[in-house]
Amino acid sequence: MKFKLIVFILFTAFAFTSCDSDGVPRKEDNNINEYIAAKKLVVTQTTESGLRYIRTQESPNGATLQQGQKVTVNYAGRLLTDEEFDAGTFKFTLGVGQVVGGFDIGISLMKVGEKATIIFPSTLGYGSSKQGSIPKNSPLVFDVEVLKAE
């Protein structure tokens, strides 16, 4: 009985210290912060889910994006090691789950014509699953430009 209580207490303590209140593993959050500091990036917005949005080119007259619109973007995706895993032009419907959550959330913060860097934890990416050359539990970095929305 005493052993079970000790195991329960240790498990509970681990659960409360390994993740921040937003569910992002503390190590990933620290790695993202170190990446941002090393690159001297200025974060425009941080979401409750741990996504960091860095606007690199404004488009004051660009149209605001709406859920359900077909959005065309130029993008380059990489790991925090700067290893690129994908790049190109891509068209998808915003907000319907066609892309990983972090990509959807980040793009929804943009306007047509804007460029941004979006950095998010694995909880908004592929989580504990390996995806191609992307290791499990990997925060992702995307440089994106919104070309059009229809």
N, C-alpha and C positions, 0 to 999 in steps of 0.2 A: 504494500500500500504506500509506504513512504517513498519507495523507488518511483512509483507512478506519479506521485505528487512532484517529485524533483524533476522528472522528465517533463511533466506538464509546465512547470515554472520555467525551465530552460527553453522549451519550445516557444512559450509565450514571449519571453524576453527577446529571443531571436527574432520573432515575427515583428515585434515593435521596433527593433533597432535596425533591421535590414532594409526597410523601405521608408520613404518619406510618406507624409500624410496623403499624397496624391497617388500612391501605389508605385512610384518609380523607385527602382532599386537605388540605394544611396550611392553605390559605386558608379553606376551609370551616370547619375546626376553629377557626381564629382568629375567624372571623365568629360562630360559635356561642358561643364564650367571651365575646366582646364583647357579644352580645345578652344573655346571662345576667347579666353584670356590670351592664349598663345597666338591666335590669329588676330588679336586686337579688334574683335568684332564688337559692334555696339548693338545690343539687343533692343529692337523696337517694342516687342511685346513678348511676354511669357504667359502661356495659358496655365490653367490649373492642372492640366494633364502633363505638364512638363515640357511642352513644345516651346522652342525659342524661335521667334520670327525676327529676321533682320532684313529690313527693307534696304535694298541697294540702289534702286532707281524708282523714284515716284512718278506717278502719272495722274496729276491733279484732275485732269478732264476725262480720265478713263472710266468706263462703266463699272459700277460695282457688280460683283458676281453674285448670282442667286442660286440656291439649291435647285437641282434639276436641269440647269443649263449645260449644254455641251461646251466644254472648255478645251481649247487647244493651247498647249504649253511646249516650250523648249525646256529641257531639263538635263541635268547631270547629277547622278546619284553616287555617293561615295560613303565610305566608312570614316570614322574619326582618324584613321591612319592616312587619310587622303587617297586611299586606293579606290579608284572609280570602278563601280560595278555595272553601270548602265548609263546611257545618254541617248538623246534623240528628241524627236518631236512626237507628241502624244495627244490624242483627243479622247476625252472621257466625260462622263456625266457626273457633275459635282454633287456630292452628298448622298450617293446611292450605294456606296460600298464597292465600287469598281476598282479602287486603289486602297492601299493601306491607310489606316485612319489618320496618321500624321500628315500624309500628303494631302488628303481631303481637307483636313482642318487648316493646314498652312495655306493652301490655294484659296480657301474661302475667305481669308483675310486680305486678299489682293484685289486689285482692279486691273482691267485690261490695260496693257502697256507697262505694267510694273514688273520690276525684277526684285527677287528676294533670295535669301538663303534661309532655309528651313531646317532646323535641327531638332530631332525628337528621339525620345528613348524607345527602347525595343518594345515597350508596352503599346506603343502606337505604330509599330512596324511589324516585324515578323515574330516577335516574342521569343519563346524558347525553341522555335523551329529554325533549322538551317534552311536557307533559300538560295540555291545556286552557290555563288561564291560568298554569300553573306552568312557569316557565322551566327549561331543562335545568340540571343541576348545582345544584339548589336544596335547601338544607337545609329541613326542614319542622318546624313547631311544631303540636302538637295539644293542646288542652285537652279532657280526656276524663273522663267519669263512667261507671263500670260500674253499670248498672241491674239486670241479672240475668244468671244463667248457668243453663243447663239441659242 
